[in-house]
């Protein structure tokens, strides 16, 4: 009787041991959480302890099952540190698909490097991250970290769902804080998700999010940050860069930032002051002075990429930028400000979210926000904005990285929320004027001048700096409707004064037209076809948006081959709706010539998911008409 009992005991012991090791097995994940998921976050627990105005401790425990290469980002297995922040512990354990431990990774095995490779300036701004190459998928990462910081200006946002195609089994936030620091929070996008607030007192806050399914990214969707739940947190009384701060309103916050963080950073060597004064000379107009200073900065300095907040908020000294000739956005903005001060032009450091996707400073939540810094110069009743990190941007041009969003202008008398320049839809223009000929064999040859302004300038001006092979690839993609494309002479004119970029391109293609028996067929719109199909999305969930509108206008002269007559000519076409207007016109001229005119106006805007099909049909009609064919018959 003893042997069977022992065997049974051993069997159950083995099962229990296996169950303990199989806690992270993929077999325990609900099928609904696997659908559309590159990874499943099994557990994501963040414990934030604000111990005092000058002390914050953040612990992270994160368990993520990764199904494929795209899912690895969901592990978020990294931490930043600097002179005010210490990574007290960091480790990871890797498990196979069934929860068996494969590898334990200690602090010494994490990669540790500067946030800017090769720069001595930011040697104190570093990060440690998990550098792991999986043997196979799926696998699970268990990540633990603890970070201690004297800076309490940035309390990490809680975002249980941090991207598309990830699902959440469970996410927990626990925050404890003293009663006297003015802790505050702002909740976003809770309504469509399983998020529960567990505790909300004058010393504690906690939430749990559970069983959130992976969200598919739908074309033209807003950013996931505008769709998924999150909680912003802040303190009215905080500590940053070695000084205590207060943020009860933007005026007081701006004044504190100006006096305590920016003060004493704009001194310059006497030699540099003399040099910039000589460059400005007798010029009295402050904006003209600023243009000369901006040109000097663009020629002298180069940008080292580092986000605001990661590399601290206090700019490096203007004297250091002057000596070294490089810096991050804060450093170059502050250096430009120092040079402007030397020639009596006032300017203000301005904090914002820099990205082609427009993101506002939350104006009703006074706190440290933003990831970028630019300079604002008062100009009458508005501001001229300077992107000090660019060596190419025209003076005062914002392009698509800082346009049309709420920003914080930091003045000595206080902070102010201001909207940056809005590039109106009808000012974002592309004007095409060209000519092409079709010979009797259906071959194409032509030339075109493309003039771009407004937000379209920023996407076109970069072409000027492309390598020859990159340039060719760009135009072959741009004119992917022309088979056998061969590029001829290409010249550019970059008018930075009027912010206008002109491309003059000669091109040719054999067999552009198809010939069958005695007929020749080809698309009449060769130069500016809208060929991008809008994807059909059944049961679309998310709203969609057009970030920037534009106006394209084309006038093309067409020479038809001798010995052919027009059998069929596409009709003139007009389309109007909430999304914009489109119009084409074909004018017959003598001697086998045509003039083709096209205009396309698109409205920016945010639209509901119900309107998506209407937009798709609007764009499909345009695409179809852009591809309208002319038929010629041989005489």
MARSETI-202241 format. One line per field, with one value per residue (C-alpha): x negated, y, z negated; residue in three letters. Coordinates in steps of 0.2 Angstrom, whole numbers, always signed. Example, Ala and Ser with C-alpha at 12.3 -4.5 7.8 and 13.67 -1.06 7.14 Angstrom:
2
X = -62:-68
Y = -22:-5
Z = -39:-36
r = ALA:SER
//
This chain:
635
X = +0:-15:-21:-5:-3:-20:-18:-1:-9:-24:-11:-2:-18:-24:-7:-8:-26:-21:-6:-17:-29:-15:-7:-12:-8:+1:+14:+21:+24:+42:+45:+53:+37:+27:+37:+28:+14:-4:-6:+4:+0:+4:+0:-5:-6:-13:-16:-20:-24:-26:-35:-38:-40:-57:-55:-46:-48:-40:-39:-34:-30:-25:-22:-20:-17:-25:-18:-29:-42:-30:-24:-41:-38:-24:-37:-42:-57:-68:-71:-79:-90:-100:-108:-91:-84:-92:-87:-87:-84:-80:-78:-69:-65:-61:-49:-44:-27:-22:-29:-46:-60:-73:-84:-86:-93:-101:-105:-122:-115:-104:-111:-116:-119:-117:-101:-112:-125:-143:-138:-147:-135:-121:-132:-121:-105:-105:-94:-95:-85:-82:-92:-85:-84:-71:-75:-57:-39:-29:-38:-34:-44:-43:-50:-53:-60:-62:-66:-69:-69:-71:-60:-42:-37:-33:-22:-21:-4:+6:+10:+15:+16:+1:+4:+14:+14:+10:+22:+23:+27:+24:+17:+16:+11:+8:+3:+0:-4:-5:+10:+1:-7:+9:+10:+22:+28:+37:+45:+47:+57:+64:+81:+78:+66:+67:+58:+62:+57:+54:+48:+49:+45:+34:+19:+22:+28:+30:+37:+39:+41:+45:+49:+46:+46:+33:+38:+35:+27:+39:+34:+34:+38:+33:+18:+21:+18:+34:+44:+38:+40:+27:+24:+13:+7:-3:-7:-4:-20:-34:-53:-63:-81:-86:-73:-55:-41:-23:-10:+7:+10:+0:-5:-13:-21:-29:-35:-43:-51:-58:-66:-71:-75:-80:-88:-107:-108:-109:-126:-137:-156:-159:-167:-151:-141:-152:-151:-132:-130:-141:-131:-115:-123:-111:-96:-82:-67:-66:-60:-74:-86:-80:-81:-100:-102:-93:-104:-119:-113:-108:-126:-135:-126:-119:-105:-108:-91:-85:-67:-63:-60:-72:-87:-81:-72:-86:-95:-113:-122:-123:-141:-143:-133:-143:-159:-154:-142:-129:-114:-97:-81:-82:-100:-98:-82:-91:-106:-96:-87:-104:-109:-93:-95:-112:-104:-89:-76:-64:-60:-52:-56:-41:-36:-25:-23:-33:-26:-18:-2:+4:+5:+10:+3:+18:+22:+34:+21:+7:-9:-25:-20:-28:-43:-50:-55:-55:-57:-43:-46:-32:-27:-13:+2:-5:-21:-34:-40:-57:-62:-80:-85:-84:-98:-86:-69:-65:-64:-47:-41:-33:-29:-20:-30:-24:-10:+8:+8:+8:-9:-16:-25:-36:-38:-46:-29:-21:-16:-3:+6:+5:+10:-4:-2:+12:+9:+26:+31:+32:+14:+7:+5:-3:-2:-7:-10:-17:-17:-18:-17:-12:-20:-13:-20:-12:-28:-27:-39:-36:-41:-32:-35:-28:-27:-23:-18:-11:-12:-15:-32:-39:-36:-44:-59:-67:-69:-83:-94:-91:-105:-103:-96:-84:-78:-75:-66:-55:-49:-46:-35:-27:-23:-19:-5:-18:-26:-44:-47:-64:-69:-78:-85:-79:-81:-75:-72:-70:-63:-65:-59:-42:-42:-40:-48:-49:-53:-56:-57:-59:-53:-49:-41:-40:-23:-13:+2:+8:+11:+23:+27:+29:+34:+23:+28:+20:+25:+26:+20:+2:-6:+6:+16:+24:+20:+21:+36:+45:+47:+64:+66:+82:+90:+77:+76:+65:+68:+56:+48:+39:+25:+21:+31:+24:+27:+19:+22:+15:+14:+6:+4:+6:-1:+8:-1:+1:+12:+24:+41:+51:+64:+68:+64:+68:+82:+78:+82:+86:+89:+93:+96:+92:+74:+70:+71:+64:+66:+58:+60:+53:+52:+49:+37:+32:+18:+21:+19:+28:+27:+31:+36:+39:+42:+43:+47:+48:+55:+46:+57:+62:+77:+87:+84:+101:+95:+80:+89:+94:+76:+70:+83:+78:+60:+64:+74:+59:+47:+58:+59:+41:+38:+51:+44:+44:+46:+38:+41:+28:+34
Y = +0:+12:+12:+18:+31:+38:+38:+47:+60:+62:+64:+78:+86:+87:+94:+107:+112:+112:+123:+136:+136:+137:+153:+162:+148:+154:+141:+151:+167:+169:+167:+184:+192:+184:+190:+204:+204:+205:+204:+201:+211:+198:+210:+228:+235:+252:+258:+276:+283:+302:+303:+321:+336:+330:+311:+299:+281:+271:+252:+243:+224:+220:+203:+202:+187:+192:+183:+190:+203:+217:+213:+216:+234:+230:+224:+242:+235:+250:+265:+282:+290:+305:+316:+317:+299:+283:+265:+256:+239:+232:+214:+202:+184:+176:+161:+150:+147:+136:+146:+137:+149:+151:+165:+177:+194:+205:+223:+220:+211:+226:+238:+255:+270:+288:+295:+303:+291:+299:+315:+320:+334:+322:+309:+310:+307:+288:+273:+255:+243:+225:+219:+201:+192:+178:+160:+157:+164:+165:+169:+179:+193:+197:+214:+222:+239:+252:+270:+284:+302:+319:+326:+326:+337:+322:+309:+295:+294:+279:+271:+253:+251:+260:+255:+246:+227:+224:+217:+218:+205:+216:+233:+241:+258:+262:+280:+286:+305:+317:+328:+345:+344:+348:+331:+332:+320:+321:+305:+302:+290:+278:+276:+262:+252:+241:+253:+253:+267:+257:+271:+290:+299:+313:+302:+287:+284:+267:+260:+243:+239:+222:+211:+225:+218:+222:+237:+236:+252:+259:+270:+289:+285:+298:+294:+279:+293:+301:+284:+274:+277:+286:+296:+312:+316:+331:+341:+359:+359:+349:+348:+350:+353:+356:+369:+368:+374:+378:+375:+381:+392:+394:+412:+407:+392:+402:+415:+401:+392:+408:+414:+397:+386:+398:+412:+413:+402:+415:+423:+424:+428:+446:+441:+432:+447:+458:+447:+446:+465:+467:+455:+464:+481:+496:+486:+492:+481:+467:+453:+458:+457:+440:+433:+438:+429:+414:+412:+414:+400:+388:+390:+388:+375:+357:+348:+333:+324:+322:+325:+338:+330:+316:+327:+338:+355:+366:+371:+369:+386:+397:+399:+380:+379:+394:+384:+367:+371:+359:+355:+348:+358:+367:+371:+378:+388:+396:+400:+409:+418:+423:+430:+440:+447:+453:+464:+469:+458:+450:+431:+417:+399:+389:+371:+360:+342:+342:+329:+328:+322:+338:+336:+350:+355:+351:+369:+365:+354:+365:+353:+349:+344:+343:+335:+349:+367:+381:+400:+413:+431:+444:+452:+464:+455:+437:+428:+422:+405:+398:+380:+382:+363:+365:+370:+371:+378:+395:+409:+408:+392:+379:+365:+350:+347:+362:+369:+372:+366:+374:+378:+386:+402:+405:+424:+432:+439:+421:+407:+409:+395:+401:+392:+391:+395:+387:+383:+385:+372:+383:+389:+372:+372:+363:+371:+360:+368:+356:+349:+331:+323:+306:+299:+287:+272:+277:+284:+298:+313:+329:+342:+349:+363:+359:+374:+369:+381:+380:+363:+355:+365:+354:+338:+344:+354:+338:+331:+344:+335:+317:+307:+304:+286:+292:+306:+293:+282:+297:+302:+284:+282:+299:+294:+276:+278:+280:+263:+263:+280:+288:+304:+318:+334:+339:+356:+364:+382:+384:+401:+403:+421:+417:+399:+391:+376:+373:+357:+357:+339:+332:+314:+301:+283:+271:+262:+275:+272:+255:+251:+238:+237:+255:+262:+270:+272:+281:+291:+309:+314:+309:+320:+321:+306:+301:+283:+279:+269:+272:+255:+248:+245:+235:+240:+254:+258:+274:+291:+297:+313:+323:+332:+344:+350:+356:+363:+356:+364:+358:+364:+353:+355:+338:+335:+321:+310:+315:+304:+300:+307:+308:+294:+296:+311:+310:+322:+337:+332:+341:+334:+344:+338:+340:+333:+345:+349:+342:+348:+343:+351:+346:+359:+355:+365:+366:+355:+340:+349:+348:+358:+347:+357:+349:+356:+346:+354:+343:+350:+345:+339:+326:+315:+301:+282:+283:+296:+285:+276:+293:+299:+283:+284:+303:+298:+283:+294:+306:+292:+284:+301:+304:+288:+292:+287:+295:+284:+289:+281:+280:+289
Z = +0:-3:+15:+23:+9:+12:+31:+29:+18:+30:+44:+35:+29:+47:+53:+40:+44:+62:+59:+50:+64:+77:+70:+86:+98:+114:+110:+96:+108:+113:+132:+132:+126:+139:+154:+164:+150:+153:+134:+119:+103:+90:+75:+75:+57:+54:+35:+33:+16:+15:-2:-2:+9:+13:+14:+25:+26:+41:+42:+58:+59:+77:+84:+103:+115:+132:+147:+161:+164:+165:+147:+139:+136:+124:+111:+108:+99:+97:+85:+86:+73:+70:+56:+48:+51:+46:+52:+36:+44:+61:+66:+78:+80:+96:+97:+112:+119:+105:+91:+89:+83:+97:+91:+77:+81:+67:+67:+74:+89:+94:+107:+99:+111:+113:+120:+133:+140:+140:+131:+116:+112:+107:+98:+83:+93:+96:+97:+94:+105:+108:+123:+126:+142:+141:+146:+151:+149:+139:+123:+107:+99:+80:+77:+60:+56:+43:+46:+33:+37:+29:+43:+40:+55:+66:+59:+72:+82:+79:+96:+95:+113:+122:+140:+153:+154:+136:+123:+104:+92:+77:+74:+57:+51:+32:+27:+9:+5:-9:-11:-10:+8:+18:+27:+42:+56:+72:+80:+99:+109:+96:+103:+115:+105:+89:+77:+59:+46:+30:+19:+19:+3:-2:-4:+8:+26:+34:+50:+58:+77:+82:+98:+110:+128:+140:+151:+170:+177:+190:+204:+200:+182:+168:+158:+145:+132:+137:+137:+123:+104:+94:+78:+77:+60:+53:+37:+34:+23:+31:+33:+49:+54:+36:+32:+25:+36:+36:+50:+44:+60:+76:+72:+56:+64:+78:+66:+55:+70:+77:+60:+53:+69:+83:+73:+75:+91:+104:+101:+116:+119:+123:+139:+145:+140:+150:+165:+165:+163:+178:+188:+183:+187:+187:+190:+179:+183:+170:+182:+195:+181:+176:+193:+193:+176:+182:+197:+186:+175:+190:+197:+180:+171:+173:+164:+152:+150:+133:+126:+113:+97:+100:+101:+87:+89:+85:+101:+102:+101:+117:+115:+116:+132:+139:+136:+141:+156:+152:+139:+137:+140:+123:+126:+143:+139:+124:+134:+147:+133:+126:+143:+145:+128:+133:+147:+137:+144:+131:+133:+123:+120:+125:+120:+131:+138:+154:+166:+183:+174:+165:+146:+134:+118:+106:+102:+88:+79:+72:+72:+80:+98:+115:+124:+134:+133:+146:+145:+146:+151:+148:+165:+163:+156:+160:+159:+172:+168:+170:+172:+165:+168:+187:+199:+214:+208:+215:+201:+192:+201:+190:+203:+196:+180:+169:+179:+173:+155:+137:+130:+114:+117:+102:+98:+83:+77:+79:+90:+104:+115:+133:+150:+162:+180:+189:+208:+216:+227:+243:+239:+239:+258:+272:+289:+304:+321:+334:+352:+359:+376:+382:+398:+410:+401:+384:+376:+364:+362:+352:+339:+324:+311:+294:+281:+263:+249:+231:+223:+240:+240:+226:+234:+251:+245:+237:+255:+258:+246:+252:+260:+279:+277:+263:+274:+288:+276:+270:+288:+293:+278:+281:+299:+296:+309:+323:+328:+335:+327:+332:+324:+333:+326:+309:+301:+285:+279:+261:+257:+239:+238:+245:+239:+256:+263:+282:+291:+309:+316:+333:+336:+349:+350:+364:+367:+356:+367:+371:+390:+396:+415:+420:+403:+390:+372:+357:+341:+345:+327:+327:+314:+299:+297:+281:+281:+262:+259:+243:+234:+231:+213:+208:+191:+188:+170:+169:+176:+189:+193:+207:+198:+211:+226:+243:+260:+275:+292:+309:+326:+339:+358:+367:+385:+393:+407:+425:+435:+421:+418:+401:+400:+381:+369:+351:+345:+334:+316:+300:+283:+267:+249:+231:+234:+248:+266:+282:+300:+317:+334:+351:+364:+383:+392:+410:+417:+407:+390:+374:+358:+342:+326:+309:+292:+276:+259:+243:+226:+210:+196:+184:+190:+182:+186:+195:+208:+213:+227:+234:+234:+242:+256:+258:+260:+271:+283:+284:+287:+301:+310:+308:+318:+331:+349:+365:+381:+397:+414:+428:+443
r = UNK:UNK:UNK:UNK:UNK:UNK:UNK:UNK:UNK:UNK:UNK:UNK:UNK:UNK:UNK:UNK:UNK:UNK:UNK:UNK:UNK:UNK:UNK:UNK:UNK:UNK:UNK:UNK:UNK:UNK:UNK:UNK:UNK:UNK:UNK:UNK:UNK:UNK:UNK:UNK:UNK:UNK:UNK:UNK:UNK:UNK:UNK:UNK:UNK:UNK:UNK:UNK:UNK:UNK:UNK:UNK:UNK:UNK:UNK:UNK:UNK:UNK:UNK:UNK:UNK:UNK:UNK:UNK:UNK:UNK:UNK:UNK:UNK:UNK:UNK:UNK:UNK:UNK:UNK:UNK:UNK:UNK:UNK:UNK:UNK:UNK:UNK:UNK:UNK:UNK:UNK:UNK:UNK:UNK:UNK:UNK:UNK:UNK:UNK:UNK:UNK:UNK:UNK:UNK:UNK:UNK:UNK:UNK:UNK:UNK:UNK:UNK:UNK:UNK:UNK:UNK:UNK:UNK:UNK:UNK:UNK:UNK:UNK:UNK:UNK:UNK:UNK:UNK:UNK:UNK:UNK:UNK:UNK:UNK:UNK:UNK:UNK:UNK:UNK:UNK:UNK:UNK:UNK:UNK:UNK:UNK:UNK:UNK:UNK:UNK:UNK:UNK:UNK:UNK:UNK:UNK:UNK:UNK:UNK:UNK:UNK:UNK:UNK:UNK:UNK:UNK:UNK:UNK:UNK:UNK:UNK:UNK:UNK:UNK:UNK:UNK:UNK:UNK:UNK:UNK:UNK:UNK:UNK:UNK:UNK:UNK:UNK:UNK:UNK:UNK:UNK:UNK:UNK:UNK:UNK:UNK:UNK:UNK:UNK:UNK:UNK:UNK:UNK:UNK:UNK:UNK:UNK:UNK:UNK:UNK:UNK:UNK:UNK:UNK:UNK:UNK:UNK:UNK:UNK:UNK:UNK:UNK:UNK:UNK:UNK:UNK:UNK:UNK:UNK:UNK:UNK:UNK:UNK:UNK:UNK:UNK:UNK:UNK:UNK:UNK:UNK:UNK:UNK:UNK:UNK:UNK:UNK:UNK:UNK:UNK:UNK:UNK:UNK:UNK:UNK:UNK:UNK:UNK:UNK:UNK:UNK:UNK:UNK:UNK:UNK:UNK:UNK:UNK:UNK:UNK:UNK:UNK:UNK:UNK:UNK:UNK:UNK:UNK:UNK:UNK:UNK:UNK:UNK:UNK:UNK:UNK:UNK:UNK:UNK:UNK:UNK:UNK:UNK:UNK:UNK:UNK:UNK:UNK:UNK:UNK:UNK:UNK:UNK:UNK:UNK:UNK:UNK:UNK:UNK:UNK:UNK:UNK:UNK:UNK:UNK:UNK:UNK:UNK:UNK:UNK:UNK:UNK:UNK:UNK:UNK:UNK:UNK:UNK:UNK:UNK:UNK:UNK:UNK:UNK:UNK:UNK:UNK:UNK:UNK:UNK:UNK:UNK:UNK:UNK:UNK:UNK:UNK:UNK:UNK:UNK:UNK:UNK:UNK:UNK:UNK:UNK:UNK:UNK:UNK:UNK:UNK:UNK:UNK:UNK:UNK:UNK:UNK:UNK:UNK:UNK:UNK:UNK:UNK:UNK:UNK:UNK:UNK:UNK:UNK:UNK:UNK:UNK:UNK:UNK:UNK:UNK:UNK:UNK:UNK:UNK:UNK:UNK:UNK:UNK:UNK:UNK:UNK:UNK:UNK:UNK:UNK:UNK:UNK:UNK:UNK:UNK:UNK:UNK:UNK:UNK:UNK:UNK:UNK:UNK:UNK:UNK:UNK:UNK:UNK:UNK:UNK:UNK:UNK:UNK:UNK:UNK:UNK:UNK:UNK:UNK:UNK:UNK:UNK:UNK:UNK:UNK:UNK:UNK:UNK:UNK:UNK:UNK:UNK:UNK:UNK:UNK:UNK:UNK:UNK:UNK:UNK:UNK:UNK:UNK:UNK:UNK:UNK:UNK:UNK:UNK:UNK:UNK:UNK:UNK:UNK:UNK:UNK:UNK:UNK:UNK:UNK:UNK:UNK:UNK:UNK:UNK:UNK:UNK:UNK:UNK:UNK:UNK:UNK:UNK:UNK:UNK:UNK:UNK:UNK:UNK:UNK:UNK:UNK:UNK:UNK:UNK:UNK:UNK:UNK:UNK:UNK:UNK:UNK:UNK:UNK:UNK:UNK:UNK:UNK:UNK:UNK:UNK:UNK:UNK:UNK:UNK:UNK:UNK:UNK:UNK:UNK:UNK:UNK:UNK:UNK:UNK:UNK:UNK:UNK:UNK:UNK:UNK:UNK:UNK:UNK:UNK:UNK:UNK:UNK:UNK:UNK:UNK:UNK:UNK:UNK:UNK:UNK:UNK:UNK:UNK:UNK:UNK:UNK:UNK:UNK:UNK:UNK:UNK:UNK:UNK:UNK:UNK:UNK:UNK:UNK:UNK:UNK:UNK:UNK:UNK:UNK:UNK:UNK:UNK:UNK:UNK:UNK:UNK:UNK:UNK:UNK:UNK:UNK:UNK:UNK:UNK:UNK:UNK:UNK:UNK:UNK:UNK:UNK:UNK:UNK:UNK:UNK:UNK:UNK:UNK:UNK:UNK:UNK:UNK:UNK:UNK:UNK:UNK:UNK:UNK:UNK:UNK:UNK:UNK:UNK:UNK:UNK:UNK:UNK:UNK:UNK:UNK:UNK:UNK:UNK:UNK:UNK:UNK:UNK:UNK:UNK:UNK:UNK:UNK:UNK
//
